[in-house]
Amino acid sequence: MQTRNPFIDDLTKVANGAMGALTGMKDEVEARFRDQIAKILDGMDIPRRDEFDAVKAMAAKAREENEELKKQIADLQARLGSPSGPEA
């Protein structure tokens, strides 16, 4: 947008240039910050979300299998007579 005053036009150009430079600096700072955070997190040996979800699913399945095995053992003990009963 041109005005009749060249001084205002020059100030506008300088302000636009400064905003562009500040935006570039902000982007650079954000990129470096992300890199530093990534390095810190890599050093912490934190599992990724997909790894966590896989282990969580395995644990849930193991709990279900454990409960099923407990029921099977209880059924077998009931059929055979529990060796850990009062007569033992």
Backbone as CSV, one residue per row, in Angstrom:
resi,resn,N_x,N_y,N_z,CA_x,CA_y,CA_z,C_x,C_y,C_z
1,MET,0.845,-1.164,0.000,0.000,0.000,0.000,0.894,1.233,0.000
2,GLN,0.782,2.008,-1.019,1.571,3.223,-1.157,0.790,4.410,-0.608
3,THR,1.533,5.272,0.071,0.928,6.522,0.549,1.603,7.673,-0.169
4,ARG,1.168,8.829,0.128,1.784,10.007,-0.485,3.068,10.383,0.233
5,ASN,3.261,9.841,1.399,4.435,10.181,2.193,5.475,9.064,2.067
6,PRO,6.617,9.332,1.416,7.631,8.290,1.247,8.223,7.832,2.579
7,PHE,8.230,8.706,3.583,8.756,8.314,4.895,7.896,7.198,5.498
8,ILE,6.585,7.321,5.408,5.666,6.293,5.911,5.863,5.005,5.126
9,ASP,6.039,5.125,3.816,6.261,3.944,2.983,7.541,3.223,3.410
10,ASP,8.599,4.003,3.655,9.866,3.401,4.090,9.723,2.738,5.463
11,LEU,9.011,3.397,6.360,8.784,2.803,7.691,8.006,1.491,7.576
12,THR,7.043,1.453,6.689,6.257,0.244,6.471,7.138,-0.881,5.957
13,LYS,8.031,-0.563,5.023,8.949,-1.572,4.496,9.883,-2.086,5.585
14,VAL,10.394,-1.181,6.399,11.292,-1.582,7.495,10.535,-2.461,8.496
15,ALA,9.323,-2.079,8.820,8.527,-2.864,9.767,8.230,-4.247,9.196
16,ASN,7.884,-4.322,7.930,7.628,-5.619,7.298,8.889,-6.482,7.290
17,GLY,10.032,-5.871,7.004,11.302,-6.609,7.022,11.631,-7.112,8.417
18,ALA,11.385,-6.263,9.419,11.658,-6.662,10.803,10.745,-7.808,11.223
19,MET,9.493,-7.751,10.830,8.557,-8.835,11.167,8.983,-10.142,10.500
20,GLY,9.448,-10.037,9.255,9.929,-11.225,8.565,11.138,-11.820,9.262
21,ALA,12.055,-10.960,9.694,13.247,-11.432,10.404,12.866,-12.061,11.738
22,LEU,11.942,-11.438,12.460,11.507,-11.999,13.745,10.805,-13.338,13.558
23,THR,10.021,-13.462,12.518,9.352,-14.733,12.238,10.380,-15.818,11.935
24,GLY,11.405,-15.462,11.153,12.469,-16.417,10.856,13.219,-16.829,12.107
25,MET,13.508,-15.865,12.981,14.198,-16.181,14.238,13.333,-17.076,15.115
26,LYS,12.050,-16.773,15.187,11.130,-17.590,15.990,11.116,-19.027,15.483
27,ASP,11.051,-19.196,14.166,11.047,-20.541,13.586,12.345,-21.279,13.905
28,GLU,13.466,-20.570,13.836,14.767,-21.183,14.131,14.858,-21.597,15.601
29,VAL,14.394,-20.733,16.494,14.412,-21.054,17.928,13.524,-22.267,18.197
30,GLU,12.349,-22.311,17.598,11.453,-23.458,17.797,12.084,-24.753,17.290
31,ALA,12.751,-24.701,16.142,13.392,-25.895,15.583,14.513,-26.378,16.503
32,ARG,15.321,-25.471,16.993,16.403,-25.864,17.907,15.844,-26.401,19.224
33,PHE,14.791,-25.784,19.704,14.159,-26.253,20.940,13.635,-27.677,20.764
34,ARG,12.964,-27.932,19.635,12.467,-29.284,19.356,13.612,-30.291,19.288
35,ASP,14.722,-29.905,18.662,15.880,-30.793,18.576,16.436,-31.110,19.962
36,GLN,16.536,-30.101,20.804,17.062,-30.318,22.156,16.135,-31.215,22.969
37,ILE,14.845,-31.002,22.873,13.888,-31.840,23.592,13.980,-33.275,23.085
38,ALA,14.115,-33.459,21.774,14.235,-34.808,21.218,15.483,-35.498,21.747
39,LYS,16.602,-34.778,21.838,17.835,-35.358,22.371,17.663,-35.751,23.834
40,ILE,17.026,-34.904,24.604,16.801,-35.203,26.024,15.928,-36.441,26.168
41,LEU,14.838,-36.501,25.404,13.932,-37.644,25.495,14.596,-38.932,25.020
42,ASP,15.441,-38.856,23.988,16.159,-40.039,23.522,17.076,-40.581,24.607
43,GLY,17.690,-39.696,25.360,18.588,-40.109,26.438,17.867,-40.694,27.635
44,MET,16.572,-40.457,27.738,15.810,-40.937,28.891,15.311,-42.363,28.711
45,ASP,15.461,-42.927,27.534,15.036,-44.293,27.251,13.555,-44.494,27.574
46,ILE,12.738,-43.552,27.161,11.289,-43.637,27.343,10.719,-44.419,26.169
47,PRO,9.864,-45.408,26.453,9.306,-46.186,25.335,8.385,-45.317,24.474
48,ARG,8.362,-45.660,23.190,7.444,-44.972,22.295,6.016,-45.423,22.607
49,ARG,5.056,-44.660,22.138,3.651,-44.960,22.413,3.267,-46.334,21.873
50,ASP,3.720,-46.679,20.663,3.364,-47.982,20.097,3.986,-49.122,20.907
51,GLU,5.195,-48.919,21.426,5.818,-49.935,22.282,5.031,-50.095,23.583
52,PHE,4.645,-48.974,24.171,3.867,-49.005,25.405,2.540,-49.733,25.196
53,ASP,1.861,-49.404,24.106,0.571,-50.039,23.816,0.729,-51.544,23.602
54,ALA,1.822,-51.960,22.944,2.053,-53.385,22.714,2.275,-54.119,24.036
55,VAL,3.078,-53.553,24.918,3.336,-54.182,26.216,2.071,-54.192,27.065
56,LYS,1.299,-53.133,26.996,0.044,-53.059,27.744,-0.924,-54.151,27.281
57,ALA,-1.000,-54.354,25.967,-1.877,-55.405,25.427,-1.385,-56.787,25.848
58,MET,-0.064,-56.988,25.830,0.491,-58.282,26.261,0.187,-58.538,27.732
59,ALA,0.295,-57.510,28.559,0.017,-57.658,29.986,-1.458,-57.984,30.219
60,ALA,-2.340,-57.333,29.487,-3.773,-57.614,29.637,-4.082,-59.051,29.227
61,LYS,-3.478,-59.509,28.144,-3.689,-60.884,27.696,-3.135,-61.873,28.724
62,ALA,-1.967,-61.574,29.282,-1.378,-62.448,30.302,-2.275,-62.520,31.533
63,ARG,-2.881,-61.388,31.933,-3.801,-61.414,33.077,-5.014,-62.292,32.791
64,GLU,-5.555,-62.169,31.584,-6.704,-62.997,31.208,-6.328,-64.474,31.226
65,GLU,-5.161,-64.806,30.659,-4.709,-66.199,30.654,-4.463,-66.695,32.067
66,ASN,-3.933,-65.855,32.919,-3.672,-66.217,34.308,-4.979,-66.543,35.035
67,GLU,-5.988,-65.718,34.806,-7.294,-65.975,35.436,-7.880,-67.292,34.934
68,GLU,-7.755,-67.555,33.652,-8.260,-68.812,33.080,-7.513,-70.002,33.679
69,LEU,-6.201,-69.877,33.827,-5.416,-70.964,34.418,-5.801,-71.189,35.876
70,LYS,-6.060,-70.109,36.612,-6.499,-70.253,38.006,-7.805,-71.037,38.081
71,LYS,-8.730,-70.757,37.159,-10.010,-71.473,37.136,-9.783,-72.950,36.811
72,GLN,-8.896,-73.212,35.840,-8.622,-74.599,35.478,-7.984,-75.359,36.637
73,ILE,-7.075,-74.740,37.341,-6.433,-75.373,38.503,-7.462,-75.638,39.590
74,ALA,-8.328,-74.676,39.838,-9.361,-74.861,40.861,-10.287,-76.014,40.481
75,ASP,-10.661,-76.106,39.195,-11.513,-77.207,38.742,-10.818,-78.547,38.913
76,LEU,-9.539,-78.608,38.540,-8.780,-79.866,38.689,-8.640,-80.265,40.155
77,GLN,-8.367,-79.305,41.004,-8.238,-79.595,42.430,-9.569,-80.073,43.006
78,ALA,-10.663,-79.492,42.547,-11.973,-79.907,43.034,-12.275,-81.337,42.592
79,ARG,-11.892,-81.697,41.366,-12.137,-83.053,40.883,-11.248,-84.086,41.569
80,LEU,-10.011,-83.742,41.841,-9.069,-84.671,42.432,-9.088,-84.660,43.954
81,GLY,-9.650,-83.694,44.540,-9.598,-83.510,45.983,-8.331,-82.713,46.287
82,SER,-8.495,-81.613,46.879,-7.398,-80.690,47.087,-6.331,-81.285,48.013
83,PRO,-5.063,-81.354,47.546,-4.005,-81.863,48.410,-3.655,-80.905,49.534
84,SER,-4.057,-79.656,49.408,-3.752,-78.691,50.469,-4.962,-78.494,51.368
85,GLY,-5.879,-79.436,51.369,-7.089,-79.340,52.193,-6.794,-79.660,53.645
86,PRO,-7.841,-79.784,54.475,-7.670,-79.995,55.915,-7.044,-81.345,56.239
87,GLU,-7.206,-82.374,55.372,-6.634,-83.661,55.701,-5.137,-83.729,55.439
88,ALA,-4.567,-82.740,54.772,-3.134,-82.775,54.463,-2.280,-82.339,55.605
